[in-house]
């Protein structure tokens, strides 16, 4: 049984659709990296999963408790941003929720603390979703990538490197398809132009019904090609 389900989720901000999700699940033991451009809605999605934000439409079915480690930016008192982040991580991990959501958890951590967190998260007993720009961190901690792109989520198996390779293959295939399309387009336009020129020539040379009819067919064929 899925620990969490997202069904028919749609959410907008100031009349701009952030994302539409038909159906997504978080299964026991899932290690998910959530990626996407700035402003695509990653933090908003985490807040919807947690229940801090209600989507415009759709339902979130939670079978397990959910903890959220939010983005932490500023230092507090004498503590640095890294110290605050590490302290908050420990506190959230101690909640031992079924599903952990972490929003840019390594931003303020030094190398030593990042390695510490990698070890801690690898031993986490539940499922988790991590938003991070640290590709190396996602490679070491995630086995599935959710990409938030063009108002939808695409799911990829494997870590971040696997995701990047699959994206490269997809882009290459798109380029091949596009080049084939452009080649065919040029061929059709050249053929259409040839037919129009031939029709113009026939029309100029004769006004006989037979030739006018032939020219009309050529014009019609050229229009179809266009």
Secondary structure, 3 states (H helix, E strand, C coil): CCCEEEEEEEEEECCEEEEEEEEEEECCCCEEEEEECCCCCHHHHHHHHHCCCCCCEEEEEECCCEEEECCCCCCECCECHHHHHHHHHHHHHCCCCCEEEEECCCCCCCHHHHHHHHHHHHCCCCEEEEECCCHHHHHHHCCEEEEEECCEEEEEECCHHHHHHHHHHHHHHHHHHHHHHHHHHHHHHHHHHHHHHHHHHHHHHCCCHHHHHHHHHHHHHHHHHC
